[in-house]
Amino acid sequence: MTVEDHHRPTPLPIAESTRPAPPHPDPLAPARIGPVELRNRVIKSATFEGVTTNALVTDALIDFHVAVGKGGVGMTTVAYLAVAPEGRTERDQIYWRPEALPGLRRLTEAVHATGAKISAQIGHAGPVANSRSTGLPSIGPSTRPNPLAMALDRAATPADIQRVIEAHAKATRYAKEVGFDAVEVHLGHNYLASSFLSPNLNRRKDAWGGSLTNRAEFARRILAAVREAAGDEIAVLAKMNMADGVPGGLWLDESLRVATMFEADGNLDALELTGGSSLLNPMYLFRGDVPVREMAETQKGIVKLGMKMFGNMVFSHYPYEPLYFRDFARQFRDALTMPLVLLGGITDLEAMNTAMADGFEYVAMARALLREPDLINRIGKDRNATSLCIHCNLCAASIFTGTRCPLVIEPAH
């Protein structure tokens, strides 16, 4: 539990009705998201794959998404495709440019051949970018130390803000060109747009800081630009924090208001609800074991040493439980009419049916599909099938060497 959780109000559980529940959609039956037909309501949530080199598509990236496509998901999400070179978290991460397009087209065509749809997660890492790796200065809403790069984030200028907005639109046009069915705008985890929403990270005194309306303006303009570029040809989703999980960060009282703004703007086909800060509290998202030693081994120099010495104090522990974001997300479901995607602790059909009964239109899965890419097909054949994922989070320690479940034993060749 973080300090924040001690002084923030606990979300009130929503009372269960005594009346018979109305029929809800079968999560494994065909559905629509915006203009896109899906074979079911299960989305592979974005998990950084860590298998690209020179910021270009590799066969390993294609294999990663083909596996979950063959495994039965309705749509898989490629994470994460930066809209600007300084918006990468590390140098080998793909960013949108002409040189990347042929590989991205190979990727979309390969996934389509499995019967699945494919979404491109687009965004700018902002203070989560590692300028030591990219060789480019990182930006954020305000000047602050960047522990990843052991440097300072530069406060974004109005020109930077406009450039990033336009870059999202350009990325969307590229995504359409190479065959993506959807784009998912990354507004979570204290990446750039999320950091502007955070009262903790956004200390600006101009029109982009201060009130919630000002802090939300950047994200709203990004979504408007993306919607205009997408037209009615591809779906537009966004991934947004319900809570940052850090003292002084975005919390439900404000994130609900932001989501209401997004709904009023009418630029989204669906909103995926998440939480946590890749910068300040990543385990708020993952829940389960905290493999500090394994994560430290992926770092270098002083960062590696610091994680080994202080990692147990820095990385909070949150016990895993099924549907762990449900209570938060149901408050969004009550307040909104737009389609919502529920993630967090969804590993079997029972959890999916619970989400559908709550009124969520889609579910997102990540770690369970790293463990078993064919889990959805397995559930389709045996509706009582359960995931083999044990929530050890060792997959989180593999993201720089190829995101995978280390418990899976690869067959000998």
C-alpha positions in Angstrom: 0.0 0.0 0.0 1.3 3.4 -0.9 1.3 6.6 1.2 -1.4 7.9 -1.2 -3.7 5.0 -0.4 -3.7 5.9 3.3 -5.1 9.4 2.7 -7.2 9.0 -0.4 -10.8 7.8 0.0 -11.4 4.2 -0.7 -13.8 3.7 -3.6 -17.2 2.6 -2.3 -18.3 -0.8 -3.4 -21.3 -0.7 -5.6 -24.2 -2.6 -4.1 -25.2 -5.8 -5.8 -28.7 -5.9 -7.0 -31.2 -8.5 -5.7 -33.0 -8.5 -9.0 -32.1 -11.1 -11.7 -29.3 -9.7 -13.8 -30.2 -8.9 -17.4 -28.6 -11.0 -20.1 -25.1 -9.8 -21.0 -23.0 -10.3 -24.1 -21.0 -13.5 -24.6 -17.4 -12.2 -24.3 -16.4 -14.8 -26.9 -19.0 -13.8 -29.5 -18.4 -11.4 -32.3 -18.6 -7.7 -31.5 -17.9 -4.2 -33.0 -15.6 -1.5 -31.8 -16.2 1.7 -33.8 -16.0 0.7 -37.5 -14.2 -2.6 -36.7 -15.7 -6.0 -36.5 -14.0 -8.2 -33.9 -14.4 -12.0 -33.5 -14.8 -11.6 -29.8 -14.5 -9.0 -27.0 -11.0 -9.9 -25.8 -8.2 -7.5 -26.5 -4.5 -8.3 -25.9 -3.5 -5.3 -23.9 -0.3 -3.4 -24.8 2.8 -4.9 -23.2 6.2 -3.5 -24.4 7.6 -6.4 -26.5 11.3 -5.5 -26.2 12.2 -7.3 -29.4 12.9 -4.5 -31.9 16.3 -3.3 -33.1 17.1 0.0 -34.8 13.6 1.1 -34.0 12.2 -1.2 -36.7 9.9 -4.2 -36.9 11.6 -7.6 -36.4 10.5 -11.1 -37.1 10.3 -11.6 -33.4 7.8 -8.8 -33.0 5.7 -10.3 -35.8 5.9 -13.8 -34.1 4.8 -12.3 -30.8 1.6 -10.9 -32.2 0.9 -13.7 -34.6 1.0 -16.1 -31.6 -1.8 -14.3 -29.7 -3.7 -13.8 -33.0 -3.6 -17.6 -33.6 -4.4 -18.0 -29.9 -7.9 -16.5 -30.4 -7.9 -12.8 -29.3 -10.2 -10.4 -31.0 -7.6 -7.8 -31.3 -3.9 -7.5 -30.3 -2.2 -4.2 -29.4 1.3 -3.3 -30.5 3.2 -1.5 -27.7 4.4 1.0 -28.0 4.9 3.1 -31.2 6.3 6.5 -30.3 5.1 9.6 -32.2 8.5 11.3 -32.0 12.1 10.1 -31.6 12.5 11.6 -28.2 9.2 10.0 -27.1 10.7 6.6 -27.0 11.5 4.9 -23.7 14.7 3.5 -25.2 16.6 3.7 -28.5 15.4 0.5 -30.1 11.7 1.3 -29.6 9.8 1.9 -32.9 8.8 5.4 -33.7 6.7 6.5 -36.7 8.7 7.4 -39.8 8.8 6.2 -43.4 11.5 3.7 -42.8 9.3 1.8 -40.3 6.3 1.5 -42.5 7.2 -1.6 -44.6 7.8 -3.6 -41.5 4.6 -2.4 -39.8 2.7 -3.4 -42.9 4.2 -6.9 -42.7 3.1 -7.0 -39.1 -0.5 -6.1 -39.8 -0.8 -8.5 -42.7 0.6 -11.3 -40.6 -1.9 -10.7 -37.8 -4.8 -10.3 -40.2 -4.0 -13.8 -41.6 -4.8 -15.2 -38.1 -8.3 -13.7 -38.1 -7.5 -11.2 -35.4 -7.5 -7.4 -35.7 -4.5 -5.3 -34.7 -4.2 -1.9 -32.9 -1.3 0.5 -32.7 -0.6 2.0 -29.3 0.7 5.5 -30.0 2.0 8.1 -27.6 4.9 10.1 -26.3 6.9 8.8 -23.3 7.6 12.2 -21.9 9.2 11.8 -18.4 9.3 8.0 -18.9 11.7 8.4 -21.8 15.4 7.5 -21.1 17.4 10.3 -22.8 20.7 8.3 -22.0 19.4 5.6 -24.3 17.8 7.7 -27.0 20.4 10.4 -27.1 17.7 13.0 -27.1 16.6 15.4 -24.3 13.4 14.2 -22.6 10.5 16.5 -22.0 7.7 16.7 -19.4 5.1 19.2 -18.2 7.7 20.7 -15.8 11.4 20.6 -15.2 12.2 17.7 -12.9 14.9 15.0 -12.3 14.6 12.0 -14.5 15.8 8.9 -12.5 15.9 6.8 -15.7 18.4 9.0 -17.4 20.1 10.6 -14.3 19.3 13.9 -16.0 16.6 16.6 -16.0 13.4 16.6 -18.0 13.0 19.9 -19.9 9.6 21.6 -19.5 7.7 21.3 -22.8 7.2 24.6 -24.6 4.0 25.5 -26.3 5.7 24.7 -29.6 6.6 21.2 -28.2 3.0 20.6 -27.2 1.7 21.6 -30.6 4.4 19.4 -32.3 3.4 16.4 -30.3 -0.3 16.9 -31.0 0.4 17.0 -34.7 2.7 14.0 -34.4 -0.2 11.9 -33.0 -2.3 12.8 -36.0 0.6 11.9 -38.4 1.1 8.6 -36.6 -2.6 7.9 -37.0 -2.4 8.5 -40.8 0.6 6.2 -41.0 -1.3 3.5 -39.0 -4.2 3.7 -41.5 -1.7 3.5 -44.4 -0.1 0.3 -43.2 -3.3 -1.5 -42.3 -3.9 -1.1 -38.5 -7.5 -1.5 -37.5 -7.3 0.8 -34.6 -5.0 3.2 -32.7 -4.9 3.4 -28.9 -3.7 6.7 -27.6 -1.5 6.3 -24.5 -2.8 8.6 -21.8 -1.7 6.5 -18.9 1.2 5.5 -16.6 2.6 9.1 -16.4 3.7 9.1 -20.0 3.6 12.6 -21.4 -0.1 13.2 -21.7 -0.7 11.4 -18.4 2.0 13.5 -16.7 0.2 16.7 -17.8 -3.0 15.3 -16.1 -1.1 14.7 -12.9 -1.1 17.5 -10.3 2.0 15.9 -8.9 4.0 16.2 -12.1 2.4 19.2 -13.8 3.5 22.3 -11.9 2.9 24.7 -14.8 1.5 28.2 -14.3 0.4 28.7 -17.9 -2.7 27.5 -19.8 -1.5 23.9 -19.7 -1.3 23.7 -15.9 -3.2 24.5 -12.7 -6.9 23.6 -13.0 -8.0 20.2 -14.2 -9.5 21.8 -17.3 -6.1 23.2 -18.2 -4.3 19.9 -17.4 -6.7 17.9 -19.5 -6.4 20.2 -22.5 -3.3 18.5 -24.0 -4.9 15.1 -23.9 -8.2 16.4 -25.4 -6.4 18.1 -28.3 -4.4 14.9 -29.0 -7.7 12.9 -29.1 -9.3 15.5 -31.4 -6.3 15.4 -33.8 -6.3 11.6 -33.8 -10.0 11.4 -34.4 -9.8 13.8 -37.3 -6.9 11.8 -38.9 -8.7 8.4 -38.3 -12.0 9.5 -39.7 -14.4 6.6 -39.7 -11.9 4.2 -41.2 -10.3 2.9 -38.1 -11.2 2.7 -34.4 -9.8 5.2 -31.8 -9.2 4.0 -28.3 -7.4 5.6 -25.4 -5.7 4.1 -22.3 -6.2 6.3 -19.3 -5.3 6.2 -15.6 -8.0 6.1 -13.2 -5.4 6.6 -10.4 -1.7 7.2 -10.6 -1.2 5.5 -7.2 1.3 8.1 -6.0 0.9 10.9 -3.4 -0.5 14.0 -5.1 -1.2 12.2 -8.4 -4.3 11.9 -10.4 -7.1 10.3 -8.5 -10.7 9.1 -9.1 -12.3 12.5 -8.3 -10.4 14.1 -11.2 -10.0 11.1 -13.6 -13.8 10.6 -13.7 -14.2 14.3 -14.7 -11.6 13.9 -17.4 -13.3 10.8 -18.8 -16.6 12.8 -18.8 -14.8 15.5 -20.9 -13.6 12.8 -23.3 -17.1 11.4 -23.6 -18.5 14.9 -24.3 -15.9 15.5 -27.0 -17.0 12.4 -28.8 -13.6 11.4 -30.2 -13.3 7.9 -28.8 -14.8 4.5 -29.7 -13.7 3.0 -26.4 -11.7 3.9 -23.3 -9.4 1.4 -21.6 -9.1 2.0 -17.8 -5.8 1.5 -16.1 -3.7 2.8 -13.3 -0.2 3.2 -11.9 2.9 5.1 -12.9 5.8 3.6 -14.9 7.8 6.5 -13.5 6.8 6.4 -9.8 4.8 3.3 -8.9 4.7 0.6 -11.6 3.5 -2.2 -9.4 0.2 -0.4 -8.9 -0.6 -1.7 -12.3 0.8 -5.2 -12.1 -0.2 -6.5 -8.7 1.4 -9.7 -7.4 5.1 -10.5 -6.7 7.8 -7.9 -7.0 10.9 -9.4 -8.6 13.3 -6.6 -7.6 16.5 -8.6 -8.0 15.5 -9.7 -11.5 14.5 -6.2 -12.5 17.8 -4.8 -11.2 19.7 -7.2 -13.4 18.2 -5.6 -16.5 19.7 -2.2 -15.6 23.3 -0.8 -15.8 25.6 1.2 -13.6 24.3 3.3 -10.9 20.6 2.6 -11.7 21.3 -1.2 -11.3 23.1 -0.5 -8.0 20.4 1.7 -6.7 17.7 -0.8 -7.5 19.5 -3.5 -5.7 20.0 -1.4 -2.6 16.7 0.4 -2.5 14.4 -1.5 -4.8 12.4 -3.1 -1.9 11.6 0.4 -0.6 10.8 1.9 -4.1 8.6 -0.9 -5.4 5.4 -1.2 -3.5 3.8 -4.5 -3.1 0.1 -5.0 -4.0 -1.3 -8.5 -3.5 -2.9 -10.0 -6.6 -6.6 -10.6 -6.7 -8.9 -11.2 -9.7 -10.5 -8.1 -11.3 -8.4 -5.8 -9.1 -9.5 -2.6 -10.9 -13.2 -3.5 -10.9 -14.3 -1.3 -8.0 -12.6 1.7 -9.5 -13.8 1.0 -13.0 -17.4 0.4 -12.1 -17.6 4.0 -11.0 -16.6 5.0 -14.5 -19.2 2.6 -15.9 -21.9 4.3 -13.8 -20.9 7.8 -14.9 -20.3 7.1 -18.6 -22.2 5.7 -21.6 -19.2 5.3 -23.9 -17.8 1.8 -24.4 -15.2 0.8 -21.8 -12.5 -1.8 -21.7 -11.8 -3.5 -18.3 -8.3 -4.8 -17.5 -6.6 -6.0 -14.4 -6.8 -9.6 -13.2 -8.9 -11.1 -16.0 -7.7 -14.6 -16.6 -10.7 -16.8 -17.2 -14.3 -16.8 -18.6 -15.8 -16.2 -15.1 -14.0 -12.8 -14.9 -14.9 -12.0 -18.5 -18.6 -12.7 -17.7 -18.4 -10.6 -14.6 -17.1 -7.7 -16.6 -19.9 -8.1 -19.2 -22.5 -8.3 -16.4 -21.1 -5.0 -15.0 -21.7 -3.4 -18.4 -18.1 -3.3 -19.8 -18.1 -3.9 -23.5 -14.6 -5.4 -23.8 -11.9 -7.0 -21.6 -8.1 -6.6 -21.9 -5.6 -9.3 -21.0 -1.8 -9.1 -20.8 0.2 -11.3 -18.5 -2.1 -14.4 -18.9 -1.5 -14.2 -22.6 2.3 -14.0 -22.1 2.0 -17.2 -20.2 -0.4 -18.8 -22.7 -0.9 -17.1 -26.1 -3.5 -19.7 -26.9 -5.5 -19.1 -23.7 -8.6 -17.7 -25.5 -8.8 -20.8 -27.8 -8.5 -23.0 -24.7 -11.3 -21.2 -23.0 -13.4 -21.5 -26.2 -13.0 -25.2 -26.1 -13.3 -25.6 -22.3 -15.3 -22.8 -20.6 -13.9 -23.8 -17.2 -10.3 -23.5 -18.3 -8.1 -21.4 -16.0 -4.9 -19.5 -16.7 -1.5 -20.9 -15.7 -0.2 -17.4 -14.9 0.9 -17.2 -11.2 1.4 -13.4 -11.2 5.1 -13.7 -10.3 5.8 -10.6 -12.6 9.0 -12.1 -13.8 7.8 -11.1 -17.2 8.2 -7.5 -16.2 11.9 -8.1 -15.7 12.2 -9.4 -19.3 11.0 -6.4 -21.2 14.5 -5.3 -22.3 15.5 -8.7 -23.6 12.2 -9.8 -25.1 9.0 -9.7 -23.1 8.0 -13.3 -22.2 7.0 -15.6 -19.4 10.2 -17.0 -18.1 8.3 -20.0 -16.7 7.5 -21.2 -20.3 10.1 -23.8 -21.4 10.8 -23.4 -25.1 10.9 -26.6 -27.1 14.3 -27.7 -28.1 15.1 -27.3 -31.8 
